[in-house]
Amino acid sequence: MVDDKLRTPGAVRDAERWTAHNYHPLPVVISSAEGAWLTDVDGRRYLDCLAGYSALNFGHRHPQLIAAAHAQLDRLTLTSRAFIHDQFADFCRELAELCGKDLVLPMNTGAEAVETGIKVARKWGYQVKGVAAGQANIVVAEGNFHGRTTTIVSFSTDEDARADFGPYTPGFTVVPYGDLDALTAAINENTVAVLLEPIQGEQGVVVPPEGYLPGVRQVCTERNVLFIADEIQSGLGRTGATFACDHEGVVPDMYLLGKALGGGIVPVSAVAANADVLGVLKPGQHGSTFGGNPLACAVAIEVVRLLATGEFQRRSAELGERLRAGLEGLLGKGLVGVRVRGLWAGLDIDPALMSGREACERLAARGVLAKDTHGSTIRLAPPLVITEEEIDLAVAQLTEVLAG
């Protein structure tokens, strides 16, 4: 794909030589970026249609976010939570208001937010619901992706993520995604929470059946169970709303947030819930040295303020319809399935035509970067700053790839 005289092959070999093989990246070596565009070490430009798995919802180096980071770098970067810094309260208050919740607990990565949610749900179950000690159970869905820590992979159904990492953490019941009857049947007196992605991103942007999320909300309320929504990929404007749950008017008991919250600059995650839930934590029971650090908070405050205008949610909704129209026009022309919600799409390529990996390699050769998942499926998640013309360009290049 790349001329041997260029720098890319050597950089790829160096990366493979010195890095443990936890990912299988495309052979592209990026050196700079702006907006929706990336430039490699050889000066070739690519349209970014992955946006760091939604960590770059506002594009690369958004000027408002970069300015906030620069200003904070000149003042204060870390205190640890042993002290309070001057960005902390503003971040927690403004994010809580965006979520419609009482409290926020900042962490760093999405997996940390999920782990925090699990701990809080269990503690709530013992202290508030009255579950017997050591018996708390959380209902989760097949095809889930909530991270790769030991506890989280214990309830993964992806054998690549799970196999050979046991012994596994107990306390989880797995049910089919989108099956409300199965979820309801799995809830018992020891169930403290239902943990779901409102849209399963890693599974291929799988949108649940209409009415499923409201049904989950209702049964959780009736059975005194917390509804935890993992909006780490789906939240913060990606789907054309602030949260994917908003599309069906559903308000969970707890939001798990990450990725775009750090503006593509620093890792920032958070748990947002009301005081009757997050209030079960007391000093010394949970923490993070870098969680809620000044640099992270300064950037995340600006992220929340960008979202508070509603501009990016509207862009995602409107441009998502253009993306949907283009992609649905390829059904029967190499695509056998298309799922779109805002600027987030899962595309199923006819497996007789090519694999998802091969499609992404061919797209990269044409200057468009995307990522495959689960065989013949690829995902598109461009930055929300993408233009109509750039969406058309991505669809046109995909059309050429599918045509061979």
N, C-alpha and C positions, 0 to 999 in steps of 0.2 A: 504493500500500500504506500510505502514511503521510500524515496530514493536513498540508497545506502550512503550517498555523499552528505546527506543531511544529518542533523544532530539527533533527531528523534530516536533512531534505532539504538544508538549507544546509551542514551538516557533510559530507554526502556530496559535494556539489558542490565544496567546498573541498579535500577529499581528492583528488578527480579533477583539480582544477586544478593542484595543486602536486606531484603524485606521478607518477613514471614508471609506465607501465601494465604492470608485471610480474605483477600479479594482477588478478583480476576478482571483487572481493568482493561479497557480498550488501549491499544498501543498509541496513545496520544499523550504528549507531554506539554502541559499548559504552563505558560510563563507570565501571562497577564490577562486581564479581563476588564470589561466595561459594559454595564447594562446587561444585554442579553447575549453578548458576544465574548468569545474566548480566543486567545491567540497562542499558538504553540511556539516552541523554541526555534522553529524554522520560519516563523512569521506568518504561518497560515492561520486564517480566521475560521472559526466554527460558530454556528448558532447553537446556543446552549438550550437544549430541550429536556434537561433533567433538573437543573437548578439545585444541585446538591441534595437531591431527594427532598426538595421543598425547603431546604435551609436558606436558599437564596430567592425567596419569593419577591423581594424588592430589587432584584438584579445584583450584579456585581458592582461593588464599590458605590452604592447609592450615596450621593453627595451629603445628604442630611445625616446619614449614619456614620460616614467616614469623618465628618466634621465633629460629631459627638465623641467618636473614639479618639481623635487627635487631641481634642480639648481635655479629655479625661486623662490621657497618657501624660500630659504635662502637669497634672495635679496629684493624682493618687490612683494606684492600680489595685492594691490589696491591703486589707486590714485583718482578714479572717473575721469570723462572726463573734470573736471575743470582744469586738467593739462595734459601734454603729458608725456608719459613714453617711455623708450628706446626700447620697443618691438613693439610699436604700428605701426610705419611706415613700418617696415619690414613685419609685418603680412599683412597689407593692400596692400602693393605693391605686395608681392608674391602671395596673393590670387587673386588680380586683374589680374595679368599676367596669372595665371592658367585659369581664366575664360575668358580671352581675353577682359576685360572691363577696363574702365578708373578708376572707383571709387568703393570703398567698404565701407559699413556701418556696423560695427559689433554690434551685439546684443547678447542675451543669449540663448533663446529657439527658437525652430522652429516656434511656434505660434507668437512670437514677430517678427520674420522675415516676416511672412505672414502679420501681422498687419502693419508693416513698408511698405511692398510692396503696400498694399491697400492705405495707406495714401499718398505715393509718387505718385501712379498712379492718384489718385484724384487731387492732387495738380498740377501735370503735365497737366491733362485734363483742369483744369481751367486756368492755366497760359500760357500754350503752345498751346494746341489744341483750346482753346477758348470756352469750354463748359459753358453754363449758370450756374451761381452760384447755388449750391445745387442740380444739376441735373445729376451729374456723375453716370454712371452705369458700372458695371463690369460683364462680362459673365463668368459663372462658370459651372462645369459639375456635373451631377447626380452621386452619389456614391463617391463624393469627401471626402477626409479627409485632412484638412489643420490645425487642432488644435481644441481647445475647448473653446476659449474665447467667450464672448457674441457676438461679431461681426461675428466671424467665424461660430459659430453654427447657426447663422441666415440664412446662405445659405447651411447648411448641409441637406442632404436628409435621414440621419440616425436618426430616431425618438428617439433612446436611447440617442443620443448626444444632440438632439434639444428640445425635449418635456419639457414643463414647465419652460423654461428659457426665455420666452418672457417678454416684448415686443421685437421684433426683429429689427435689424438694416436694413433699406431699402438700395436700391442701387445695387441689384444683380439680375441677370437673370440666371436661371438654365436651361441647355439644356442637352440632352442625351450625355453621353461620347462616343466619337468615331464617332459622327454624324456631319460631316462637314457642310452639308446643313443646319441643325438646328442651328448650331453655327453661320453660315453666316447670316441667316435670323434674328437672335437675335440682331445683331449689328446695331445700329442706330447712329444718330448724337451725342448722349450723351454718347456713349460707350467710355470709356477711356482705358479699358484693357480686355484681356482674361486671366484668371487665371486657369491654369491646372496643374495636375500631369502628366508628360509624361508617367508614369506607375502608376496606382492606387494601392498603396500598401495595405492599410487597407481594400480595397474592395476585396482583394484576389489576388494581383499581376496581375492585368488586363492590358494587353498590347493592345494599340489601334490598329486599322487596319492599315496596311501598307499605307503610303501616307497621313495619317491623320495629323500628326504633320507638315509635309511640307505644307499641305493645310492651316493649321492654321496660319503658318508663312506668307504665301502668302496673305491671306485675311487680316491679321493684318497690313501688309505693305500697301496694297491697300487702306484700310479704315482709315489709320492713327490711329491705335489702338496699345497699348503696348501688347506684348506677354510676360506674366510672367510665368516662369516655376518653379513650386515647386519641386525642386530636393532635398528636405530635407531627404527623405528616398532613393530615386533612384540615387542620385548623389554620387560623390567621390569614384568611383570604383566599386560600388555594382553590376552594370549590365554588367561589362566587358568593360566599357569605363569610362572616367572621369565623363561624364554626360549621362543620358539616352537619351537626345536629340541628342547626337553625333551619335547614331546608324542610324539616318536618315539625318545627315548633317544639322541639324536645330540649329540655334543660336537665342535664345530668346532675347528680349530687357532687361530682368531682370532675374537673377537667385536668388532663395531663397534657402539658404543652412543652414544646421544645423547638428544635430546628430553626424555623424562621424567626423565633423570638430573639435570637442572637444576630439577626441581620446578615448572616453569612460572614461575620467578623469574629465573634467569640462564641463558644458554646454556652448557651443559656437554656435552662429548662425550669419548669415551675409546676406546682400543684396548686389549683385554686378550688376552694370549697368554702362552705359556711362554717361558722364558729362551732356549731354543734358537731361537726365532723373533724375538721383540722384542729379544733381546740382540745382534742384528746391528747395531743403531744405536749409533753412538759420538757423543760430544759434538761439536756443531757441524754434524751431518748432518741434523737436523730440529729444529723448535722452534716456539714461539708465545709472544708477549709475554704474552697473557692466559691461555694454557692452564694450567689448574691453579692459578688465582689464589685467594687466601684466601677471598674471598666465595663463589666457585664451589664450592670444596672444602667449606666449612662447610655449605652447602645440600645438596650431593651426599652428604655423610656421612649426613645425616638421611634422605635418600632411600634409601640403601642399608640403613639400619637399619629403616626402614619395611618394606622388602622382606624383610629377614631374618626377620621375624616370620611370614611366609607369609600374613598376613591378607588382603592385597590380591590375591594370586594366587587364594586361595579365593573371595573375593567375585567376582572376574572369572569364574571357572569356574561358580559357582552362578548368579549373575545372568545370565550368558551363556546358560544353558539357558532361562531365562525369556524372554530376548530372542529366542532361536531359535524357541521355540514360538509367540510372537506373530507373528513375521515369516513363518514357514512357513505360518501360517494365512491369509496374504495371497497365496499362490501361486495363480494363476488368477483373482485379484481385483485385477489391476493389476500384480502382480509376476510376472515370468517366470523369475526366478532369485534364489536366496538363498544366501549363503555366510557362515557364522558360525564364529568361533573365539574363545571367551571373549567379552569385551565389544567385539567388533570384527566388523562386518558389512558385506558388500557386497550391494547390492540392485539388481537389474536390472529397471527399469520397462518395461512394454510400450511400445516407441517410438511406437506408434500412439496412445498415450494422452497422453504428454507427454515432454518432455526431462527429464534430471536437474536441470538448472538451474531449470526451471519448477517441478518438484516441491519443490526447496529453497526457492524463493521462496514457494510456497504454505505450506510448513511454517513458515517464518519468520513469515508472517502469522498463524499459529496458535500462535506462541510456542515453536517448536522450531527449533533451528539445526543444520543438517547441511550437507554439501558434496557437490557433484556431481563426477563424473570420467568422461571418455570417453563423452560423449553421454547415454545414458539410465541410467547407473549412478550411484547415490549411496552414500556411506559413512556409517556410524554408528560412532562411537567415543566414547561418553560417558565422563566421569570415572569411575574405579572406586569413587567414593564415592556414586554414584547409588543410589537405593533401588528396591525392587520397584514401588512406586506410581509413581515417576517413569518407569520403563521402560514400565509400562502406559500412562501418559499419552502417551509418545512414539509407541507403537504405535497408540494410539487416534487421535492426530492424523494419523498417516500413513494410517490406514484412511480417514479422512474426505477427505484429499487425493486418494487414489486413486479414491474413489467420486465425485469431482467436486463 
